[in-house]
Amino acid sequence: MQTFFFTIRIKMASGYIPPINYGMVEENLHRSGQPNEMNLRFIEKLGLRKVIYLSPDDPDLVYLHFLEDQGIAFEHLGVNETNRSPWAPISEDTVLEALKIILDDSNYPLHVMDNLGSHRTGTVLGCLRKAQRWSLTSIFEEYRRYAGKL
């Protein structure tokens, strides 16, 4: 019974809750971990056109149904990796595929995500920052901000 009232209280007071490790990379380019039901109102406000999912495991079905209902394209890039362990490093091919999508303005507003929004997302966005001629110090600082203590 206590869980029921806690859930109602969250829904009433939730407003717009960003997903774990959410960040705005640039205007109309967002990053995060995989959203849950409490984050859907926030995601809806972003007006996304496309989502890139970098994890090898399957995304949450509630989130997939939400994207379908909103008419948001979903690109699951991590699924083609040879080592499908969530702990395996992201492949160069996956990074290049993601960068192709990111560099295509027709995909914006765009959301890049993985399970927790840290390592795979950070790797892809670190490569984007390098292409934007950021210094390595700045790239590593942004990576650490989302990855936590290494």
C-alpha positions as CSV (number, residue, x, y, z in Angstrom):
1,M,0.0,0.0,0.0
2,Q,2.8,2.4,0.8
3,T,4.4,1.9,-2.7
4,F,1.0,2.8,-4.3
5,F,0.9,6.2,-2.4
6,F,4.6,6.8,-3.2
7,T,4.0,6.3,-6.9
8,I,1.0,8.6,-6.9
9,R,3.0,11.3,-5.1
10,I,5.8,11.0,-7.6
11,K,3.4,11.3,-10.5
12,M,1.7,14.4,-9.0
13,A,4.9,16.2,-8.1
14,S,7.1,14.9,-10.9
15,G,6.7,17.6,-13.5
16,Y,9.6,17.3,-15.9
17,I,12.3,14.9,-14.7
18,P,15.3,14.5,-16.9
19,P,16.8,11.0,-17.4
20,I,19.9,9.9,-15.6
21,N,23.1,11.7,-16.8
22,Y,21.0,14.1,-19.0
23,G,22.9,16.9,-20.7
24,M,22.4,19.3,-23.5
25,V,25.5,18.8,-25.8
26,E,24.4,21.6,-28.1
27,E,21.2,23.2,-29.2
28,N,18.9,20.3,-30.3
29,L,21.5,17.7,-29.4
30,H,20.9,15.9,-26.1
31,R,22.5,13.0,-24.2
32,S,21.5,10.7,-21.3
33,G,21.0,7.3,-20.0
34,Q,18.0,5.3,-20.9
35,P,14.8,7.1,-19.8
36,N,12.2,5.5,-17.6
37,E,8.5,6.3,-17.2
38,M,9.1,9.3,-14.9
39,N,11.2,10.9,-17.7
40,L,8.7,10.6,-20.6
41,R,7.1,14.1,-20.1
42,F,10.6,15.6,-20.1
43,I,11.6,13.7,-23.3
44,E,8.4,14.7,-24.9
45,K,9.2,18.4,-24.4
46,L,12.5,18.0,-26.3
47,G,10.5,17.6,-29.6
48,L,12.9,14.9,-30.8
49,R,13.1,13.7,-34.3
50,K,15.6,10.8,-33.7
51,V,17.1,8.8,-30.8
52,I,20.4,6.9,-31.1
53,Y,20.7,4.0,-28.7
54,L,24.3,2.8,-28.3
55,S,23.9,-0.2,-25.9
56,P,24.1,-3.8,-27.2
57,D,21.1,-4.8,-25.0
58,D,17.5,-4.3,-25.8
59,P,15.9,-0.9,-24.9
60,D,13.0,-0.7,-22.5
61,L,9.7,-1.6,-24.2
62,V,7.8,1.2,-22.5
63,Y,10.3,3.7,-23.9
64,L,10.1,2.1,-27.4
65,H,6.3,2.4,-27.4
66,F,6.6,6.0,-26.3
67,L,8.9,6.8,-29.2
68,E,6.6,5.1,-31.6
69,D,3.6,7.0,-30.3
70,Q,5.5,10.3,-30.6
71,G,6.7,9.5,-34.1
72,I,10.3,9.6,-33.1
73,A,12.8,7.6,-35.2
74,F,14.9,5.1,-33.2
75,E,18.3,3.9,-34.2
76,H,19.8,1.0,-32.2
77,L,23.5,1.0,-33.2
78,G,25.0,-1.0,-30.4
79,V,23.0,-4.2,-31.4
80,N,25.4,-5.0,-34.3
81,E,28.5,-5.3,-32.1
82,T,30.3,-8.6,-32.1
83,N,30.7,-8.6,-28.3
84,R,27.2,-7.8,-27.0
85,S,28.3,-7.5,-23.4
86,P,27.3,-4.1,-21.9
87,W,30.8,-3.9,-20.5
88,A,32.6,-4.4,-23.8
89,P,34.0,-1.2,-25.4
90,I,32.1,0.4,-28.2
91,S,33.4,-0.5,-31.7
92,E,34.9,1.9,-34.1
93,D,32.1,1.1,-36.6
94,T,29.4,2.0,-34.1
95,V,31.1,5.3,-33.3
96,L,31.4,6.2,-37.0
97,E,27.7,5.3,-37.6
98,A,26.7,7.4,-34.7
99,L,28.8,10.4,-35.9
100,K,27.2,10.1,-39.4
101,I,23.8,10.5,-37.8
102,I,24.9,13.3,-35.5
103,L,26.5,15.3,-38.4
104,D,23.3,15.1,-40.4
105,D,21.1,18.1,-39.5
106,S,18.0,16.5,-40.8
107,N,18.0,14.2,-37.7
108,Y,17.7,17.1,-35.2
109,P,16.5,17.5,-32.5
110,L,18.5,14.4,-31.7
111,H,19.1,12.4,-28.5
112,V,22.2,10.1,-28.0
113,M,21.9,7.6,-25.2
114,D,23.1,4.3,-23.7
115,N,22.1,2.5,-20.5
116,L,23.6,5.0,-18.1
117,G,24.6,7.8,-20.5
118,S,28.2,7.6,-19.6
119,H,30.8,5.5,-21.4
120,R,29.5,4.7,-24.8
121,T,27.7,8.0,-25.2
122,G,30.8,9.8,-23.8
123,T,33.0,8.1,-26.3
124,V,30.9,9.1,-29.3
125,L,30.5,12.7,-28.1
126,G,34.2,12.9,-27.3
127,C,34.9,12.0,-30.9
128,L,32.4,14.7,-32.0
129,R,34.2,17.2,-29.7
130,K,37.5,16.2,-31.3
131,A,36.1,16.9,-34.7
132,Q,35.0,20.3,-33.4
133,R,38.6,20.9,-32.4
134,W,38.1,20.9,-28.7
135,S,41.2,20.4,-26.6
136,L,41.8,16.9,-25.1
137,T,41.6,18.4,-21.6
138,S,38.1,19.8,-22.3
139,I,37.0,16.5,-23.9
140,F,38.2,14.5,-20.9
141,E,36.6,16.9,-18.5
142,E,33.2,16.6,-20.2
143,Y,33.6,12.8,-20.3
144,R,34.5,12.6,-16.6
145,R,31.5,14.8,-15.7
146,Y,29.1,12.1,-17.0
147,A,31.2,9.0,-16.3
148,G,31.9,9.7,-12.7
149,K,35.0,8.6,-10.9
150,L,37.1,6.3,-13.1
